[in-house]
């Protein structure tokens, strides 16, 4: 079977055989992506500002990021050992929270007021508190799913298990950085300096962004490798190579970010480190694509059929 047809059949299986809560998550994630794309189009066509806490860029970013993250989490969770009652509760809570977070940020953007760190009116304060509470729900869900990812599950190939585990650990890091940004901003707000909160509350966004999507990139690479005529040991080696490169890049961005320097003022050693990490990750990706293109046998991973 040609790789493309096998991949499409594999992806379709996650919808066709998916549980109700999984289908709901995929559908909602797609709608959030559409919301992000619409806001992005409005930004480009309308000539709106891309900077500042009032920009529609934030609505676009939240729609795209939460949509992609929700789809990733629902898909990856299908490979985890979760109870019949635990799964719908966790994924349902995660899905609902993604909707609330994106909707409130978009609402405030269209109202022309900041969404986070804004306690100017009772309504704005309630929005800020709801966003913070939503963040707690997201973090709690991610931590529980991370713990589940480390439970023994021989039904799932080790290369995919390792990719999921590393992805969830990185996502926990992203959640921690997000909590740090909120705490920093709220501290400035309560100190009577909301303008500094708006200006510096998102200082660690680069670190937050680079660690957030490992949960999609690494498992997706492992999924692609399931279509290659390779042994599981070879697949694991490529996953570890890609993970190593990703971790090096994330660590380099975090070092620069927490040092308070911009990307344009990086020391040569750090530039070399980031280049090495990027090269390693891309090399793993190219090896994967080449192996898949040359394969014709494996049908890849499908829902419920590792």
ZATI-953386 format. One record per residue: z, x, y of N, C-alpha, C, O in turn. Coordinates in steps of 0.001 Angstrom, whole numbers, plus 500000, padded with zeros to 6 digits. Example, Ala and Ser with C-alpha at 12.3 -4.5 7.8 and 13.67 -1.06 7.14 Angstrom:
507800513190494310507800512300495500507800513200496700508465514236496681507080512850497750507140513670498940507870512900500030508039513409501138
//
This chain:
500000500854498800500000500000500000500000500889501250500830501795501332499100500670502232499108501463503459500461501385504149501096500331504136500920502491504759502241502503505399502456501385506416503541500809506485501421501076507208501599500057508253501897498691507629502789497979508092501165498330506597501415497043505934502808497018505302503516496013505374503187498129504689504511498201504081505604498074505134506618497418504896505410498690506290506398498608507364506529497187507897507633496702508143505393496531508070505430495153508565506133494228507570506898493349507965505871494431506285506549493625505268508046493899505275508852492982505117508411495155505458509830495508505505510518494836506695511579494231506546509904494949507877510495494339509067510574492822508938511563492211509343509531492216508373509526490769508208510649490313507287511185489217507452511010491157506309512055490781505361513405490604506047514231489803505609513626491360507129514913491245507830515016489918508582516115489429508839513873489344508930513896488009509530513905486929508451514713486002508500513006487052507482512852486008506466514090485864505608514491484744505292514703486964505224515882486918504367517184487016505160518273486977504588517064487142506462518253487316507282519155486099507282518698484966507126520431486348507458521404485259507572521215484552508910520547485068509807521803483379509034521651482597510264522116483378511485521448483370512519523252484051511372523784484794512510522880485970512856522788486358514021522209486544511850521302487658512112520051487167512844519602487794513804519494486048512389518325485496513072518659485123514514517859485336515426519839484569514702520263484212516060520354485470516923519937485467518081520899486535516356521018487788517097519666488361517480519472488808518610518728488347516536517381488841516836516726488000517933516097488537518845516880486679517837516256485780518816516840485989520205516107486090521189518164486052520277518825486248521568518476487624522131518230487763523329518454488633521272518084489967521726516691489991522332516457490647523347515762489271521701514397489198522228514380488521523599513655488951524497515179487462523760515240486770525047515829487667526129515383487634527276516830488468525770517409489395526740516387490453527158516327490847528323515588490904526197514526491853526530513520491234527490513069491885528432513172489976527248512250489268528140512842489182529546512141489379530538514141488885529618514818488834530912514726490177531629514455490236532828514954491248530884514871492575531484513468492890531974513298493457533054512464492528531187511070492786531576510693491980532819510009492489533707511141490720532884510842489876534048511452490478535309510794490563536346512711490894535213513358491502536385512673492817536776512549493137537958512235493565535774511525494813536058510207494521536774509840495224537716509496493483536326508233493110536971508470492659538412507701493001539310509530491896538625509854491443539983510143492635540886509733492663542046510857493620540340511162494826541109509891495545541535509746495956542686508969495689540581507748496438540848506817495675541787506313496224542767506598494389541464505646493593542251506207493236543625505493493268544626507499492896543658508096492451544915508503493559545853508814493299547015508508494789545378508874495900546241510343495927546610510708496423547676511197495396545731512636495388546005513225496788545835512605497673545245514419496965546359515086498267546276515524498566544848515968497678544119515390499838544461515827500284543138517220500892543170517784501210542122517773501053544351519048501725544503520133500765544968519853499720545554521390501148544692522523500398545203523021499311544271522315498902543349524263498833544514524878497825543642524271496437543768524591495558542968523395496215544760522796494892544953521372494822544394520728493776544468520893495906543848519514495953543377519319495115542109520210495023541265518133494506541995517780493788540768517567494751539598517431494325538451517540496036539896517427497041538832518541496886537820518333497117536629519719496499538274520847496347537363520607495190536392520939495291535211520029494089536888519712492958536009518654493366534986518728492980533820517675494147535428516635494620534514517231495554533460516922495447532274518083496463533908518686497431532990519563496744531959519504497074530775520370495797532394521254495091531461520453494265530464520791494227529281519397493603530925518585492815530013517944493680528937517989493345527753517348494789529351516680495675528407517676496361527482517467496412526270518757496888528049519734497632527245520480496735526264520622497074525089520956495586526750521696494688525867520781494053524826521192493837523686519540493753525213518611493207524234518332494191523119518363493831521942518060495427523485517775496460522495519000496771521645518895496937520430520157496848522288521385497150521552521756496024520597522169496286519467521618494782521030521943493644520172521067493629518931521572493476517819519763493785519106518857493818517957519212494972517033519197494822515812519532496122517614519894497298516810521150497047515991521193497360514801522169496485516626523446496259515945523283495254514812523803495463513716522561494160515073522363493136514037521607493737512858521959493490511705520578494518513137519776495130512071520589496132511266520586496096510036521280497020511957522073498049511275523208497415510468523525497880509374523822496350511009524933495697510315524496495076508998525330494841508123523194494805508839522708494232507581522871495221506427522823494819505264523065496509506730523255497521505697524739497816505437525063498643504585525635497147506160527066497398506024527710496397505080527255495261504950528770496836504429529541495944503562530537495171504418531577495697504814530204493920504696531069493052505494531286491746504739530411491288504004532452491156504929532761489901504262531896488762504779531352488829505881531776487715503968530957486562504351531487485867505602530725485236506333532777485981505847533355485401507060533395486405508199533245486034509363533594487664507872533702488702508905532383488913509630532362489049510854531280488941508883529979489225509486529611488227510594529297488653511705529639486910510326529254485978511393530200486020512586529774485805513721531479486295512342532428486376513455532102487570514351532024487440515573531913488742513724531630489951514498530297489855515225530221490104516428529247489493514496527927489443515115527820488285516105527140488399517125528485487182515809528478486063516744529164486421518047528664486101519126530319487091517951531038487511519153530226488523519945530172488461521173529594489457519240528793490476519921527606489829520632527307490167521777526934488905519960525782488228520550526182487427521787525537487523522830527238486644521666527684485825522800528084486697523990527776486372525136528765487795523714529218488671524794528040489339525489528052489499526710527024489731524726525826490318525336525170489335526297524706489721527370525134488061525906524549487029526763525364486865528040524808486826529138526683486770527894527552486572529057527451487749530022527327487555531232527504488968529488527440490161530340526130490193531125526129490408532337525014489979530423523710490033531082523550488898532097523025489102533191524007487705531721523862486550532608524671486729533890524180486426534978525898487214533773526743487374534958526222488480535878526243488333537101525760489574535298525194490647536119523947490151536842523753490449538021523101489396536143521886488853536761522230487845537856521610487836538919523225486995537587523651486006538574524093486686539868523670486299540957524943487696539740525443488384540921524326489128541649524328489219542877523373489660540886522252490354541528521443489385542379521039489722543492521204488174541855520440487191542616521252486612543777520683486159544770522580486628543652523430486186544765523521487242545849523977486963546958523083488472545527523115489541546513524469490170546688524783490692547758525301490126545619526627490745545687526815491631544450526171491403543426527685492632544537527926493494543373528556492705542233529297491749542466528265493101541018528845492417539858530140493068539423531132492378539189530148494381539312531348495105538919532120495558540171531542495776541236533416495687540006534307496192541071534336495285542297534756495718543369533897494036542160533823493124543297534917492069543189534861491198542320535900492144544060536991491168544093537087490533545482538159490110545915535941490476546172535929489991547553536300488525547659536939488120548631535910487716546673536232486284546670536813485941545304536649486713544359537484484809545179538016484402543866536925484326542788537142484719541642535743483811543176534660483713542188534199485101541752534027485358540560534000485990542720533554487341542392534591488060541527534242488792540601535857487842541839536918488470541053536917487947539618537148488700538671536651486640539469536612486078538120535438486639537330535548486861536124534311486868538006533158487479537346533495488894536902533192489282535773534119489664537783534480491047537452535452491083536277535333491938535399536420490152536257537385490115535151536694489709533844537005490242532779535753488759533936535034488322532731534190489459532164534120489643530949533549490219533052532763491369532600533653492405531925533276492997530913534846492619532497535775493581531893536254493086530536536351493865529587536556491782530438536997491210529158535876491298528124536122491572526949534644491064528575533513491197527668533378492610527147533027492828525987533659493563528010533614494956527582534620495242526482534344496012525562535789494618526580536814494791525541536321494234524207536512494854523160535689493067524251535150492453523028534083493355522407534069493560521193533198493887523234532140494759522733532707496009522085532273496411521005533687496626522754534296497850522212534990497565520890534848498326519933535747496463520836536466496117519607535493495887518451535733496333517329534399495189518735533398494925517690532762496217517209532579496419516009532428497085518143531799498368517789532734499204516931532294499814515956534013499243517275534982500028516502535103499490515077535145500264514121535158498175514937535267497568513602534016497881512772534121498224511594532843497763513382531608498063512667531507499543512319530961499906511278532032500392513189532039501834512898532882502119511674532482502889510801534053501494511609534920501668510438534218501178509175534320501803508119533497500044509287532774499508508128531662500448507691531347500532506504531065501159508650529969502082508321530439503232507444529636503833506731531725503545507486532257504662506698532833504196505354533384505000504602532704502910505058533103502419503743532031502784502722530840502755503033532441503120501525531486503494500485530526502342500207530938501192500056529245502673500144528228501655499875527049502318499169526038502618499805527167502550497862526110503244497120524783502500497083523769503083496700524762501221497472523513500456497473522562500904498576521365500623498520523096501602499580522290502064500703522050503564500563522999504306500306520818504034500723520533505467500615521415506302501531521735505885502644521802507466501067522733508305501821522145508712503164522885508844504139520825508916503240520203509305504510520396508215505562520660508510506728520265506967505150520466505856506084521937505699506427522277505435507581522819505859505438524263505746505703524705506772506747525447506447507674524242508010506584524620509069507524524062508774508915524753508965509915522819508310508980522221507970510271523015506874510974523249506944512181523429505863510211524208504762510782525576505252511242526041504877512319526219506083510437527543506592510797527503507403512085528332507211512974526533508314512181526417509127513397526067508245514586526587508444515684525187507271514372524820506365515453525999505578515975526145505403517185526852505095515068528019504328515504529047505211516211529675504778517178529222506433515740530153507344516417529673507602517848530469507602518787528364507821518002527810508012519341528001506767520193528303506865521382527826505589519584528005504337520321529457504163520757529720503647521842530391504587519927531804504568520329532016505457521550532771505116522460531331506612521554531412507488522719530861506819523960531434506941525044529738506104523805529152505390524936530101504317525455530244504130526663530752503611524522531716502581524920532894503197525670533380502639526653533343504354525191534447505037525864534072505463527270534871505329528196532857505977527436532394506387528763532258505169529671532584505235530856531775504056529114531679502834529909533041502369530395533195501963531547534035502431529504535398502046529889535934502977530972536636502544531886535592504265530859536031505233531865535433504917533228536115505022534248534152504530533250533516504185534525534170502960535154534416502930536359534450501950534333535088500744534856536481501056535390536862500583536461537243501862534635538600502221535059538572502999536377539394502772537265537619503914536484537499504709537713537168503809538902537761503942539972536216502891538709535832502000539793536942501061540219537175500865541412537636500473539236538714499543539568539886500254540250540561499678541103540117501505539867541197502266540522540885502430542013541776502321542855539623502692542329539227502839543727539301501503544465539674501449545637538936500415543756539012499081544376540449498740544733540726498293545846541369498950543790542776498638544037543403499578545059544434499268545657542756500748545254543240501684546272542687501332547651542970502012548637541888500254547706541353499796548984540069500476549399539730500485550583539338501053548439538103501758548770536949501269547879536421502036547074536560499992548026535502499445547163534153500139547341533377500229546389533865500630548545532586501302548764532451502555547903531373502851547387533550503286547752533522504468546881533360504056545429532734504764544640533927502906545080533779502408543712532311502117543411531805502472542347531623501458544375530205501165544175529377502440544124528399502535543383529791503430544934529002504664545039529217505608543868528288506297543449530443505647543331530762506659542315531190506076540972531385506823540013531341504734540886531816504138539634530872504386538464531302504442537312529574504536538767528600504765537705528214506219537532527118506520537058529099507121537909528802508551537862528352509015536486527471509866536365528961508453535455528698508942534098527615508138533372527567508130532142526751507466534129525684506681533511524767507510532608524386507018531546524392508743532973523528509528532075524144509732530697523458509603529682525443510052530657526116510231529370526188508913528612525969508869527402526494507853529326526573506515528722525232506124528096525187505580526993524153506408528808522819506008528341522378506810527127521849506244526170522590508119527155522073508962526078522828508757524771522269508960523694524096508356524858524868508117523634524721506690523108525045506424521951524244505781523934524209504376523547523164504078522472523417503270521578522009504711522545520902504276521693520673505137520460519642505015519799521632506009520145521540506739518872521628505763517707521093506030516631522300504630517915522464503642516848521135502988516491521017502399515416520139503073517353518799502598517017517924503748516533517253503630515508517929504854517261516980505944517007517182506571515631516214506744514890518425506915515275518658507616514010518453506711512792517772507127511855519014505483512757518703504604511619517218504265511517516695504116510413516530504141512658515101503856512611514343505025511974513388504820511224514773506236512276514153507405511649514382507388510143513468507669509369515615507055509726515914506968508292515103505863507631514668506006506488514901504764508347514078503671507824512637504135507629512027503843506600512094504845508594510733505369508472510615506311507277509611506294506566511636507128507060511613508079505951511599507381504594511183507973503598512049506133504546512040505416503272510616505101502815510415504682501675509629505296503687508230505085503324507538506378502896506364506362502526508263507498502945507682508798502592507901509111501117508908508711500533506962509820500526507086510245499124507975511476499025507552512530498549509201511325499479510147512436499487511370512072498660511646510900498402512093513104498251513365512881497581514406512488498630514224512720499825515490511895498162516547511508499098517164512729499767517604512657500914517195513833499063517724515066499645516865515524500824517396515963501844515543515425500690514651515786501789514835514840502974514865515277504125514958513552502689515163512582503768516458512862504522516499512809505751517511513160503771518795513458504407518682514689505294519258514726506382517941515702504835517777516913505624517125516646506965517534517204507983516104515788506969515412515477508217516311514641509128516317514844510342517067513709508559517994512906509360519036513811510024519343513645511204519575514760509269520568515678509828519952516567510908520604516880511905518691516974510708518002517770511717517851516975513013518131517479514100517403515723512881517241514869514062518585514597514733518692514629515959519606514331513925520938514060514475521475515279515212522097515155516267521229516468514642521680517693515298521036517860516657521708518196517632519720517623516725519042517726518007519540516697519000519733517004520177519747515482518532520231514404519411521619514737519947521895514546521131522491515236519070523857515570519487523860516694520515524640516669521467522983517684520319522900518791521271522473518277522643523042518668523662521469517400522666521016516838523941522121516011524599522373516140525797522776515163523805523857514327524352524994515186524887525544514901525951525347516236524154526426517125524598526037517840525888526860517994526790524775518277525975524321518954527184524353518044528399524786518453529476523895516808528227523921515838529326525362515553529747525664515477530938526249515396528761527656515118529072528304516283529812529053516075530766528018517501529376528585518687530046528166518729531508528986518958532397526880518505531744526363518525533110526937517373533925527298517544535090527019516202533307527501514998533966528963515132534380529324514848535522529796515567533443531227515661533734531563516858534626532639516918535221530632517806534709530839518935535626530505518532537057530786519268538003529903517356537203529602516864538540528317517408539131528076517276540331527474518033538278526208518576538765525078517610538458525147516839537501524047517657539269522861516845539020521935517605538075522073518813537881520983516866537491520076517484536542519221518577537181518717519458536485519058518522538502518250519535539182518985520833539438518388521798539914520277520873539130521072522084539388521708522618538112522805523177538149521029522450536995521567522927535723521403524430535583520379524975535993522394525113535009522229526539534717521162526748533651520867525845532867520592527942533630519496528242532707519931528060531257519159527570530434521170528454530941521649528348529557521674526895529097521341526593527951522068526004529991522132524589529623520731523999529484520490523158528618519816524437530335518427523991530222517858524398528863517167523621528204518164525637528461517684526124527165518293525317526024517623525029525032519573524954526169520245524158525143519602522781525012519353522305523905519337522151526150518697520834526128517285520924525555516853520043524812516578521981525899515218522161525379515244522345523868514406521794523155516210523125523383516319523355521940516648522060521206516071521772520158517574521280521758517924520009521136516766519041521116516521518370520114516046518969522236514892518076522323513803518493521335513216517653520653513540519802521266512526520312520342512904519996518896512054519594518102514165520176518562514626519911517196514457518442516843513974518110515760514851517570517748514720516134517493513256515725517350512904514972516442512408516220518247510986515879518180510342516441516915509471515805516321510768517627516507510231518217515279510553517339514079509708517126513209511790516827514037512176515929512941511341514653512972510937514146511925511086514138514164510271512946514282508836513175513832508260512327513149508257514302514202506885514618513803506784514833512294505811514419511664507794515480511723507812515664510272507840514316509562507171514118508548508622513397510110508723512063509521507396511320509585506942510759508587506779511319510761505512510611510928504426511204510025503618510472509455504415512512509902503412513165509052503626512782507590502670512496506869504892512780507157505189512437505761504825510986505460504290510682504394505114510105506393504801508686506191503292508468506165502787507700505347502578509141507057501130508981507115500456509432505823499400508912505462501050510384505131500468510909503893500929510142502657500479510429501548501804509187502835502367508467501694501592507185501423500957506627502317501654506727500175500984505481499823501777504670498787501369503572498409502910505218498332503635504545497267504837503735497728504859502520497529505856504378498349507108503676498669506893502474499581506115502535500533507592501383499279507493500171500090508569500125501169508584499209501991509468501107501171510487501172502207511637500227501990511660499440501043512591500323502891513776499488502823513478498065503259512739497838504217514059497111502549513933495710502931515318495074502929516271495628502380515413493911503546516693493229503621517192492878502220516524492171501466518379493386501890518981493083500615518401493858499458518836493676498320517410494738499717516794495524498655516630496964499103515525497368499464517723497770499091517612499145499520516639499914498606516411501106498810
//
